[in-house]
Amino acid sequence: MTTKTKTPAATLPLNTILSGDCIEAMRALPDASVDLIFADPPYNLQLKGTLHRPNNTQVDACDDHWDQFDSFRAYDEFTKAWLAEARRLLKPNGALWVIGSYHNIFRVGAELQNQGFWILNDVVWRKSNPMPNFRGKRLTNAHETMIWASRDEGAKYTFNYEALKELNEGVQMRSDWVIPICNGGERLKDDKGDKAHPTQKPEALLHRILVGCTKPGDVVLDPFFGTGTTGAVAKMLGRDWIGIEREEAYRKVAEKRLSKIRRFDKTALEVTQSKRAEPRVPFGQLVERGMLRPGEMLVSPRGHMAKVRADGTLIADDVRGSIHKVGATLEGAPSCNGWTYWHFRRDGKTVSIDVLRQQIRAEMGR
């Protein structure tokens, strides 16, 4: 891994930290070259003076020069410029995640829509251990907001629904995520023992995003790389990454961090796939291959019977049609998943016909 100041437009500097202004660095990258962008832009916090705890110690807030803008107009122009480059760099089915606080996320969201991005979700990252409100004049600021958007309306963006469901103990993943802020050993320190970056994001946040919205081998760009959380998680998960960071101190911390990261083995990178993503197997193929014979009887959990026909349809009394249509008609339902509804008998046991479909899919994947 190296640090570079410029890259030829015809090449893609994978697994590299680019130095310099993010907009200029993005302009040097080729069109439609990345699958996902995770952006953690300056929040433009507009802090006034210093903040102290009740014991009179000073709070280490984000007051760095890179987070300061002369006006909302200046911030909006900056947002407009980097989002334009982000959209140019995304592949047609690419997507972007951007995170912010109440200071900036609404302005970013409006510009996303102005430029043609299609907002898919806003996700609330609820911090389980937020910093208290020491002055007692406002609510404790316990969350940040992330916007997930595809490059265009109708884009076929990656969404590993089943994988996120499994990550959430079999329950559909919601749009409110309870994850602690960086602390303990995960919080990186500089040579003086101070926080290396005031807004370092937890790896758990990026893990959830990359597992849910990318595939191994995808290219992930982070134009505000900081101390390299996006790159670290991408490397572990077998994704390629590109980071852009203008601050030398952050680049040094990120390089050191990334040099210690090891990629998970191939089997660990596999995630649960949606059934829709699996190869389509017509029921008739089971009949053609003799896995089920014409005239063989299928049975439903409620005892309905249907006969297999030579063309891969079923007949039950006066009902004829596909495994789905016949099942729905017999149940008086608007639809039916025939693969899980119908069963056949072998050696005195009742077996789902979906077992036979999975056998064929396994052969197709060899």
Stockholm file with secondary structure:
# STOCKHOLM 1.0

chainA/1-366         MTTKTKTPAATLPLNTILSGDCIEAMRALPDASVDLIFADPPYNLQLKGTLHRPNNTQVDACDDHWDQFDSFRAYDEFTKAWLAEARRLLKPNGALWVIGSYHNIFRVGAELQNQGFWILNDVVWRKSNPMPNFRGKRLTNAHETMIWASRDEGAKYTFNYEALKELNEGVQMRSDWVIPICNGGERLKDDKGDKAHPTQKPEALLHRILVGCTKPGDVVLDPFFGTGTTGAVAKMLGRDWIGIEREEAYRKVAEKRLSKIRRFDKTALEVTQSKRAEPRVPFGQLVERGMLRPGEMLVSPRGHMAKVRADGTLIADDVRGSIHKVGATLEGAPSCNGWTYWHFRRDGKTVSIDVLRQQIRAEMGR
#=GR chainA/1-366 SS CCEESCCCTTCCCTTEEEESCHHHHHHTSCTTCEEEEEECCCCCCCCCSCCBCTTSCBCCCCCCGGGCCSCHHHHHHHHHHHHHHHHHHEEEEEEEEEEECTTTHHHHHHHHHHTTCEEEEEEEEECSSCCCCTTSSSCCCCEEEEEEEESSTTCCCCCCHHHHHHHTTTSCCCSEEECCCSCGGGSCBCTTSSBSCTTCCCHHHHHHHHHHHCCTTCEEEESSCTTCHHHHHHHHTTCEEEEEECCHHHHHHHHHHHHTCCCCCHHHHCCCCCGGGSCCCCHHHHHHTTSSCTTCEEECTTCCEEEECTTSCEEETTEEECHHHHHHHHHTCSCCCHHHHCEEEETTEEEETHHHHHHHHHHHTC
#=GC SS_cons         CCEESCCCTTCCCTTEEEESCHHHHHHTSCTTCEEEEEECCCCCCCCCSCCBCTTSCBCCCCCCGGGCCSCHHHHHHHHHHHHHHHHHHEEEEEEEEEEECTTTHHHHHHHHHHTTCEEEEEEEEECSSCCCCTTSSSCCCCEEEEEEEESSTTCCCCCCHHHHHHHTTTSCCCSEEECCCSCGGGSCBCTTSSBSCTTCCCHHHHHHHHHHHCCTTCEEEESSCTTCHHHHHHHHTTCEEEEEECCHHHHHHHHHHHHTCCCCCHHHHCCCCCGGGSCCCCHHHHHHTTSSCTTCEEECTTCCEEEECTTSCEEETTEEECHHHHHHHHHTCSCCCHHHHCEEEETTEEEETHHHHHHHHHHHTC
//
